[in-house]
Amino acid sequence: MNDLSIHRLLDAAERVLAGGPHPDKARRDAEELLLLALGRDVPGANRAWLLAHHDEPALCTASALATLVDRRIAGEPLQYIAGETEFYRLPFFVDRSVLIPRPETEHVVERVLELGPAFAKPRIADVGTGSGAIAIAVAHERPEAVVAATEISGAALRLARRNAERHGLAKRVRFFEGDLLAPVAGEQFDIVVSNPPYVAERDRDSLPVEVRCFEPAEALFAGEDGLASYRRLIPAAQNALAPGGYVVLEIGFGQEEAVRALLADAGFTEIEFRADLQRIPRVASARRS
């Protein structure tokens, strides 16, 4: 242990973090990392607690905080350091086997929830579930939904199952290991939803270090133009959907027209796009005739 005060530890951590990838977030990162270092020794500790107790000795070692600071300086996302994040008002375990759920993906959940009431007991397939964020959020919000989730990564699938158990949904969300909709071949769904890989390989070097070096490449990149996943998934969704069913997809910046063409070529109608809070078309939805 040490007798450094909370504010002295914070100041020291902030100085180091100011030389890292996000100097503008150095203070906030320092606070978050100190709270992680304090861990269970101070139940209920938050940023307000740090401010109220800034002159008191910190109940953690300086070396414990330094280890976390080193990880952040290297570019590791805070969510991986903490081992969890929040999505659709629910906590989720995350690690480097899965993408960190983004706020933009909450728009995907919203669109699925809008479409769900068209079906008495909607059968929903979440393709490439990762941490299980979409499948679990939908199941949590719609108790009548029957949800299946597929994932090609065994490590990601194990984490998704942990998240389902965390929210008491292990019996309501079925998980299957395999590529796209192959693990549920023969089943029909009312909604097929996915946040597939959609980053172009040529854009790899432009990504932030947190994404490029820490998040799983197989969940990010989809060929040279970023459309490879859609070319495979859209026809597969057409085959798996019941008549009148919907496909809901997250898309990347500048992909609206290309995805529109792929949906139309596959025979989908009622093609619609929803923008995120930055007014970027982010969610594509379409109906099987």
C-alpha positions in Angstrom: 0.0 0.0 0.0 1.0 3.6 -0.2 0.0 6.9 1.4 -0.4 8.9 -1.8 -3.6 10.9 -1.8 -6.2 10.3 -4.5 -5.6 13.6 -6.2 -1.8 13.0 -6.3 -2.3 9.6 -8.0 -4.8 11.1 -10.4 -2.4 13.9 -11.3 0.4 11.5 -11.9 -1.7 9.2 -14.0 -3.0 12.2 -16.0 0.5 13.4 -16.8 1.4 10.0 -18.2 -1.8 9.6 -20.1 -1.4 13.0 -21.7 1.4 11.5 -23.7 -0.8 8.6 -25.0 -3.2 8.3 -27.9 -5.9 10.4 -26.3 -4.4 13.4 -24.4 -7.8 15.2 -24.5 -9.2 12.3 -22.4 -6.3 12.0 -20.0 -8.1 13.1 -16.9 -11.2 11.1 -17.5 -9.1 8.0 -18.3 -7.1 8.6 -15.1 -10.3 8.6 -13.1 -11.7 5.5 -14.7 -8.4 3.6 -14.2 -8.1 4.6 -10.6 -11.6 3.4 -10.0 -10.6 0.1 -11.5 -7.5 -0.1 -9.4 -9.6 0.6 -6.3 -11.8 -2.2 -7.3 -13.9 -3.9 -4.6 -12.0 -2.2 -1.8 -14.3 0.8 -2.2 -17.9 -0.4 -3.1 -19.9 2.3 -4.9 -16.9 4.4 -5.7 -17.4 6.7 -8.7 -16.1 9.9 -10.1 -18.1 12.0 -7.6 -16.6 9.9 -4.8 -13.1 10.6 -6.1 -13.8 14.3 -6.0 -15.3 14.1 -2.5 -12.3 12.1 -1.1 -9.5 13.7 -3.2 -7.3 14.5 -0.2 -7.6 11.0 1.4 -5.0 8.3 0.9 -5.8 6.0 -2.0 -6.7 2.5 -1.0 -4.7 0.9 -3.8 -1.0 0.7 -4.7 0.6 3.1 -7.2 1.9 0.1 -9.0 -1.6 -1.3 -9.5 -2.7 1.9 -11.1 0.5 2.2 -13.2 -0.1 -1.3 -14.7 -3.5 -0.1 -15.9 -2.1 3.2 -17.2 0.5 1.3 -19.2 -2.2 -0.8 -20.8 -4.2 2.4 -21.7 -1.0 4.1 -23.0 -0.5 1.1 -25.4 -4.0 1.9 -26.8 -6.0 -0.8 -25.1 -9.6 0.3 -24.8 -11.0 1.1 -21.4 -13.7 -1.5 -21.9 -11.3 -4.3 -22.3 -9.3 -3.2 -19.3 -12.4 -3.1 -17.2 -13.7 -6.3 -18.8 -17.2 -4.9 -19.4 -19.2 -2.1 -21.0 -22.8 -1.0 -21.3 -25.1 -1.5 -24.2 -28.8 -0.7 -24.4 -28.8 0.1 -20.6 -27.4 -3.4 -19.8 -23.9 -4.4 -18.7 -22.0 -6.8 -20.9 -18.7 -8.7 -20.4 -16.3 -7.9 -23.2 -12.8 -9.1 -24.0 -10.5 -9.1 -27.1 -12.5 -12.0 -28.6 -15.4 -9.6 -29.4 -16.0 -6.1 -30.7 -16.9 -3.6 -28.1 -20.7 -2.8 -28.7 -21.1 0.8 -29.9 -23.9 3.3 -29.3 -24.6 3.3 -33.0 -25.6 -0.4 -32.8 -28.4 0.5 -30.4 -30.2 1.9 -33.5 -30.1 -1.6 -34.9 -31.9 -2.9 -31.8 -34.4 -0.1 -32.0 -35.3 -1.0 -35.5 -35.7 -4.7 -34.6 -38.0 -3.7 -31.7 -40.0 -1.5 -34.1 -40.6 -4.4 -36.5 -41.2 -7.0 -33.8 -44.9 -6.2 -33.1 -45.8 -7.1 -36.7 -45.4 -10.7 -35.5 -47.2 -12.3 -32.6 -44.2 -14.3 -31.5 -41.3 -13.0 -33.6 -38.6 -15.5 -34.5 -35.3 -13.5 -34.6 -31.8 -14.6 -35.8 -28.8 -12.5 -34.8 -26.0 -13.3 -37.2 -22.4 -12.9 -35.9 -23.6 -12.2 -32.4 -20.2 -11.4 -30.9 -20.8 -10.5 -27.2 -24.5 -11.3 -27.7 -25.4 -7.6 -27.4 -28.1 -7.4 -30.0 -29.7 -10.8 -29.3 -29.7 -10.2 -25.5 -31.0 -6.6 -25.7 -33.8 -7.7 -28.0 -34.7 -10.7 -25.8 -34.6 -8.5 -22.7 -37.0 -5.9 -24.3 -39.3 -8.5 -25.9 -40.1 -11.4 -23.7 -42.3 -12.9 -26.4 -39.5 -13.1 -29.0 -37.8 -16.4 -29.9 -34.1 -15.5 -30.4 -31.3 -17.5 -32.0 -27.7 -16.2 -32.3 -25.0 -17.5 -34.5 -21.2 -16.9 -34.2 -18.2 -18.4 -36.0 -15.8 -17.7 -33.1 -16.0 -20.2 -30.3 -14.4 -17.8 -27.9 -16.9 -15.1 -28.7 -19.8 -17.5 -28.3 -18.6 -18.5 -24.9 -18.6 -14.9 -23.8 -22.1 -14.3 -25.3 -23.4 -17.3 -23.3 -21.9 -15.7 -20.1 -23.7 -12.5 -21.0 -27.0 -14.3 -21.5 -26.6 -16.0 -18.1 -25.8 -12.7 -16.5 -29.2 -11.4 -17.6 -31.2 -14.5 -16.9 -31.7 -15.2 -20.6 -29.7 -18.4 -21.1 -32.9 -20.4 -21.8 -34.4 -17.8 -24.1 -31.5 -17.1 -26.4 -30.2 -20.1 -28.3 -26.6 -19.9 -29.4 -25.1 -21.8 -32.4 -21.5 -21.9 -33.5 -20.9 -21.6 -37.3 -20.9 -19.3 -40.3 -23.7 -16.9 -41.0 -27.0 -18.8 -41.0 -25.6 -22.2 -41.7 -26.0 -23.4 -38.0 -29.8 -22.8 -38.2 -30.3 -24.1 -41.7 -33.9 -25.3 -42.2 -35.4 -22.8 -39.7 -37.4 -19.8 -40.8 -37.3 -16.4 -39.1 -39.4 -13.3 -39.1 -36.3 -11.0 -38.6 -32.7 -11.6 -39.5 -30.5 -9.0 -37.9 -26.7 -8.5 -38.0 -23.9 -6.1 -37.3 -21.5 -7.8 -39.7 -17.8 -6.9 -40.6 -18.0 -3.9 -42.9 -14.6 -2.1 -42.8 -12.7 -2.2 -46.0 -9.2 -3.7 -45.9 -7.8 -0.6 -47.5 -9.0 1.5 -44.5 -7.1 -0.6 -42.0 -4.3 1.9 -41.3 -6.8 4.7 -40.9 -8.5 3.1 -37.9 -7.6 4.2 -34.3 -5.1 2.1 -32.5 -7.7 0.8 -30.1 -9.6 -0.7 -33.0 -6.8 -1.7 -35.3 -4.6 -3.4 -32.7 -7.0 -4.7 -30.1 -10.4 -5.6 -31.6 -10.8 -8.9 -33.5 -9.9 -8.3 -37.2 -12.4 -11.1 -38.3 -15.2 -9.0 -36.9 -14.1 -5.8 -38.5 -12.8 -6.3 -42.1 -14.9 -7.5 -45.1 -12.7 -7.5 -48.2 -11.1 -4.7 -50.1 -14.4 -2.7 -50.3 -16.0 -3.7 -47.0 -19.0 -5.3 -48.7 -17.9 -9.0 -48.7 -20.1 -9.9 -45.7 -23.2 -8.3 -47.2 -22.7 -10.2 -50.5 -23.0 -13.4 -48.6 -25.4 -12.5 -45.8 -28.1 -10.8 -47.8 -28.9 -13.8 -50.1 -28.7 -16.1 -47.0 -31.2 -13.9 -45.1 -33.5 -14.0 -48.1 -33.5 -17.8 -47.9 -33.9 -17.9 -44.1 -36.8 -15.4 -43.8 -40.4 -16.3 -43.8 -42.5 -14.4 -46.4 -43.0 -10.9 -45.1 -40.0 -11.1 -42.9 -37.3 -8.4 -42.5 -33.6 -8.2 -42.6 -31.9 -5.5 -40.5 -28.3 -4.6 -41.0 -25.8 -2.2 -39.6 -23.8 -0.5 -42.4 -20.7 1.6 -42.6 -20.1 5.1 -43.8 -20.7 5.5 -47.5 -22.2 2.1 -48.0 -25.9 3.0 -48.4 -26.2 2.8 -52.1 -24.1 -0.4 -52.5 -26.2 -2.1 -49.8 -29.4 -0.9 -51.3 -28.4 -2.5 -54.6 -27.5 -5.8 -53.0 -30.8 -5.9 -51.2 -32.8 -5.1 -54.4 -30.8 -7.6 -56.4 -31.7 -10.3 -53.8 -35.4 -9.5 -54.2 -36.0 -7.4 -51.1 -38.6 -4.6 -51.1 -39.4 -1.7 -48.7 -35.7 -0.9 -48.4 -35.2 1.7 -45.8 -32.2 3.4 -44.1 -32.0 5.0 -40.7 -29.3 7.5 -39.7 -27.4 7.5 -36.4 -27.0 10.6 -34.2 -24.3 12.0 -36.6 -26.8 11.7 -39.4 -24.8 8.9 -41.1 -27.0 6.2 -42.7 -26.4 3.4 -40.2 -29.2 0.9 -40.3 -30.6 -0.8 -43.4 -33.9 -2.7 -43.3 -35.8 -4.5 -46.0 -38.7 -6.9 -46.4 -38.9 -10.2 -48.1 -41.9 -10.1 -50.4 
